[in-house]
Amino acid sequence: MPFSHILGQDTAVGTLVRALQTGRVHHAYRFEGPPGVGKELAAVALSQALVCTAGDPLGCGRCDACRRAAARSAGRPASPLHPDVAIVAKNFYPAAVIGRNRDELTEISVDQVRAIVLAHAAYPPHEGRARVFIVRDAEDLSVGAANAFLKTLEEPRPGTHFILLTSRGDRLLNTIRSRTLPVRFAPLSEPIVRGVLRARGVPEERHDLAVELAAGSASAALELADEEQTASRDAFVKSVLAAAAARDLGPAVAFAESVDRDKGALKDDLRALNAALAREARAAVSSGAAGAADLRRASVSAKRYAAVSRAVAHLERNASPSLAMASLIAELRGITG
């Protein structure tokens, strides 16, 4: 069944199932929650239920309509094979398909909304059941695109449904928020994220840190557990700690100047460093008979943890990565037992 594979979202799924069973499906939903927690899986399941031709209010998952609603075409765009289910997303369609000279690298343009939504929403579904538009990362809608949506959101044709997916609902225009019904998706529990990693064949030794850093996102955990990323992150942690322990500032300056990664990747690496420091502090006091030296080590790790947290906050306030790292390593050098 379409909803049976959505894990850890009983409240959200229950809301949608009740709407389908009572025939009171809203014309415009706003699925809000962190990335990688099942919002798009639920959107696809809802679209299957709406176009299902087997008479099952929740979608049978087996009829041709259900299968085509979930299947994707090869190449770009990877659109649903069902003609009444469409995806709207940044940089999803080649520029020529939506009448542009260049791809949409930073936002969902008004051109895409006109070509994919407005050009079709005014007409009945091709196959007579329903028409569904799934908007990925709806916070990427440009102001013009969002405004172009409004009329259709206010007065859609019968059987036309919109599902806006967002991890930053606060960035949507208030007019969009007021015309969509929110359904909340929570971070996934640790056992569920571990289960996803296990099902994908990720080695157990990579689970702990990936789960700790993923904040309940299955997709983030899979990315964090990638072998290449794991090795890169481990090398970063060792390099920072080595620079902090060096006899002079030379290694610290050299390492800081070598940091050319984007801020998002650097913040993930710093969170991995904090996870290592937290494990170090716990290990120092976990025996139950920690001596003075153990307590000093735990105190140093805790102070370094706070310093790293401040560096992450500086990056979020738009600090230069190289300057943030130089400042951090200098601070770490000053924290001793």
C-alpha positions in Angstrom: 0.0 0.0 0.0 1.3 3.5 -0.8 1.5 4.7 2.8 2.8 1.5 4.4 6.5 2.3 3.7 6.5 5.7 5.3 8.3 5.2 8.7 8.0 7.2 11.9 5.3 9.7 10.7 2.2 8.2 12.2 0.6 11.5 13.0 1.1 13.0 9.5 0.1 9.8 7.7 -2.9 9.5 10.0 -4.1 13.0 9.0 -3.8 12.1 5.3 -5.5 8.7 5.7 -8.4 10.1 7.5 -8.9 12.8 4.8 -8.8 10.1 2.1 -11.2 7.8 3.9 -13.7 10.6 4.5 -13.4 12.1 1.1 -12.3 15.4 2.5 -8.9 15.8 0.9 -7.8 19.5 1.0 -6.9 21.0 -2.3 -3.6 22.5 -1.0 -1.3 20.9 1.6 1.9 22.2 3.1 4.1 19.3 4.3 6.5 20.9 6.8 9.5 19.2 8.4 13.3 18.6 8.2 14.8 17.3 5.0 14.8 13.5 4.6 12.0 12.5 6.9 9.5 11.2 4.4 7.7 14.3 3.1 8.1 13.5 -0.6 7.3 9.8 0.0 4.0 10.9 1.6 3.3 13.3 -1.3 3.8 10.5 -3.8 1.6 8.2 -1.7 -1.1 10.8 -1.6 -0.9 11.4 -5.4 -1.2 7.6 -5.9 -4.4 7.5 -3.8 -5.8 10.5 -5.7 -5.3 9.0 -9.2 -5.9 5.3 -8.2 -8.3 3.6 -10.6 -8.9 0.5 -8.4 -11.5 2.1 -6.1 -9.3 2.0 -3.0 -9.5 5.3 -1.2 -5.9 4.9 0.1 -4.6 3.8 -3.3 -4.0 0.2 -4.1 -0.4 0.7 -5.2 -0.8 -2.0 -7.9 -3.0 -0.5 -10.6 -1.4 1.1 -13.7 -2.3 4.6 -12.4 -0.6 4.0 -9.0 2.5 2.6 -10.6 2.9 5.4 -13.0 2.3 8.0 -10.3 5.3 6.7 -8.4 7.6 5.8 -11.4 9.9 8.4 -13.0 11.0 9.0 -16.5 14.7 8.4 -17.5 16.9 11.4 -17.9 16.1 15.0 -17.1 13.5 15.9 -16.0 12.8 12.7 -14.0 9.1 13.4 -14.1 6.3 11.1 -13.0 5.1 8.8 -15.8 1.4 9.6 -14.9 0.3 12.6 -17.0 -1.8 14.0 -14.1 1.1 14.1 -11.5 3.7 16.8 -11.9 6.7 18.0 -10.0 7.7 21.6 -9.5 11.3 22.1 -8.3 14.3 24.3 -8.7 16.5 23.3 -11.7 14.3 20.3 -12.4 13.4 21.1 -16.0 15.8 22.0 -18.8 15.6 25.7 -19.5 14.1 25.2 -22.9 11.2 23.2 -21.5 9.9 26.1 -19.5 10.8 28.8 -22.0 14.0 30.2 -20.4 17.5 31.0 -21.6 19.2 29.5 -18.6 18.6 27.0 -15.9 17.0 27.9 -12.6 20.0 27.6 -10.3 18.8 29.7 -7.4 15.0 29.6 -7.3 11.8 28.2 -8.8 11.0 30.8 -11.5 7.7 32.3 -12.5 8.4 30.7 -16.0 8.2 27.2 -14.5 5.0 28.0 -12.6 3.4 29.3 -15.8 4.6 26.4 -18.0 4.1 23.5 -15.6 1.2 24.6 -13.3 -0.9 27.4 -14.8 -0.8 25.9 -18.4 -2.4 22.7 -17.0 -4.3 23.5 -13.8 -7.1 25.2 -15.7 -8.0 22.0 -17.5 -9.5 18.7 -16.4 -7.2 15.8 -15.6 -6.1 13.7 -18.6 -7.4 10.5 -17.1 -10.4 11.8 -15.2 -9.4 11.2 -11.6 -7.4 14.1 -10.2 -4.4 16.3 -11.0 -1.6 16.7 -8.5 1.3 19.2 -8.4 4.1 18.4 -5.9 6.3 21.4 -5.2 9.7 20.4 -3.8 11.5 22.8 -1.5 8.6 25.3 -1.8 10.7 27.9 0.0 12.6 28.2 -3.3 9.6 29.8 -5.0 10.5 33.3 -6.2 8.2 36.1 -5.2 6.9 36.2 -8.8 6.4 32.4 -8.9 4.6 32.4 -5.5 2.3 35.3 -6.6 1.5 33.4 -9.8 0.4 30.4 -7.7 -2.0 32.4 -5.6 -5.0 32.6 -7.9 -4.8 28.8 -8.6 -4.5 28.1 -4.9 -7.5 30.2 -4.1 -9.8 28.8 -6.8 -8.6 25.5 -8.1 -10.6 23.3 -10.5 -12.3 20.4 -8.7 -9.9 17.5 -8.4 -6.8 19.7 -8.6 -4.5 19.3 -5.6 -1.2 21.0 -4.6 1.3 19.5 -2.2 4.0 22.0 -1.1 7.1 20.4 0.6 9.2 22.6 2.8 11.8 22.4 5.5 11.6 26.2 5.9 8.0 27.1 6.0 8.8 30.5 7.6 10.4 31.5 4.3 7.1 31.1 2.4 5.0 34.1 1.7 2.2 34.6 4.2 -0.3 34.5 1.4 0.9 31.0 0.4 0.9 29.8 4.0 -2.6 31.0 4.6 -3.9 29.1 1.5 -2.3 25.8 2.4 -3.2 23.3 5.1 -0.1 22.3 7.2 0.9 18.7 7.9 3.8 18.4 10.3 6.6 15.8 9.7 8.9 15.2 12.7 12.5 14.2 12.8 12.9 10.4 12.6 13.8 8.4 15.7 17.3 7.0 16.1 16.2 3.4 15.6 14.5 4.2 12.3 17.5 6.1 11.0 19.7 3.2 12.0 17.3 0.8 10.3 17.6 2.8 7.0 21.4 2.7 7.2 21.3 -1.0 7.8 18.9 -1.6 5.0 21.2 0.3 2.6 24.1 -1.9 3.6 26.1 0.9 5.5 28.7 -0.7 7.7 27.8 -0.6 11.4 31.0 1.4 12.4 29.7 4.4 10.4 26.3 4.5 12.0 26.9 6.2 15.3 28.4 9.5 14.0 26.0 9.6 11.0 23.0 9.2 13.2 24.3 11.8 15.7 24.9 14.4 13.0 21.8 13.7 10.9 19.3 15.2 13.4 16.6 12.7 12.5 17.1 12.9 8.7 17.5 9.6 6.8 18.9 11.2 3.7 21.4 13.2 5.7 22.5 10.1 7.6 23.0 8.2 4.3 25.1 11.1 3.0 27.1 11.4 6.2 27.8 7.7 6.2 29.2 7.7 2.7 32.7 6.1 2.8 34.4 9.0 1.1 32.7 11.6 3.3 33.5 9.6 6.5 37.2 9.4 5.6 37.3 13.2 4.8 35.5 14.0 8.0 37.9 11.8 10.1 40.9 13.5 8.4 39.5 16.9 9.2 39.0 16.1 12.9 42.6 14.7 13.2 44.0 17.8 11.4 42.3 20.2 13.7 43.4 18.4 16.8 46.9 18.1 15.5 47.1 21.8 14.7 45.7 22.6 18.2 48.4 20.4 19.8 51.4 21.7 17.6 54.3 23.6 19.3 53.6 26.8 17.3 50.9 28.4 15.2 52.4 27.4 11.9 50.3 24.3 11.4 47.2 26.2 12.6 47.7 29.0 10.0 48.5 26.5 7.2 45.4 24.5 8.0 43.1 27.5 8.2 44.4 28.8 4.9 43.7 25.5 3.3 40.0 25.6 4.2 38.2 26.3 1.0 35.1 24.2 1.4 31.6 25.7 1.5 30.2 26.7 4.8 27.6 24.0 5.0 30.3 21.3 4.6 32.5 23.0 7.1 29.7 23.2 9.7 29.1 19.4 9.2 32.8 18.8 9.8 32.8 21.0 12.9 29.8 19.1 14.2 31.8 15.9 13.7 34.6 17.4 15.7 32.2 18.2 18.5 30.9 14.7 18.4 34.5 13.4 18.8 35.0 15.8 21.7 31.8 14.7 23.3 32.8 11.0 23.1 36.2 11.9 24.5 34.6 13.6 27.5 32.2 10.8 28.1 35.0 8.2 27.9 37.0 10.1 30.5 34.3 9.9 33.1 32.5 6.7 32.1 34.3 4.3 34.4 32.6 5.6 37.5 36.0 5.9 39.2 37.3 8.9 37.3 40.4 10.4 38.9 41.7 14.0 38.8 43.4 13.5 35.5 40.3 12.0 33.9 38.2 15.0 35.1 40.7 17.4 33.7 40.6 15.7 30.3 36.8 15.8 30.4 36.9 19.5 31.3 39.2 20.3 28.4 37.0 18.4 26.0 33.9 20.2 27.3 35.6 23.6 26.9 36.8 22.7 23.4 33.2 21.6 22.6 32.0 25.1 23.5 34.6 26.7 21.4 33.7 24.6 18.4 30.0 25.5 18.9 30.9 29.2 18.9 32.8 28.7 15.6 29.7 27.1 14.0 27.6 30.0 15.2 30.1 32.4 13.7 29.8 30.6 10.3 26.0 30.9 10.5 26.5 34.6 11.0 28.5 34.7 7.7 32.0 34.6 9.1 34.8 33.7 6.7 35.6 30.0 6.8 39.4 30.5 6.9 39.2 33.2 9.6 36.7 31.2 11.7 39.1 28.2 11.6 42.2 30.3 12.4 40.3 31.8 15.4 39.0 28.4 16.5 42.4 26.6 16.4 44.0 29.5 18.3 41.3 29.2 21.0 41.7 25.4 21.1 45.4 25.9 21.7 44.7 28.0 24.7 42.5 25.4 26.3 44.7 23.0 28.3 44.4 20.9 31.4 
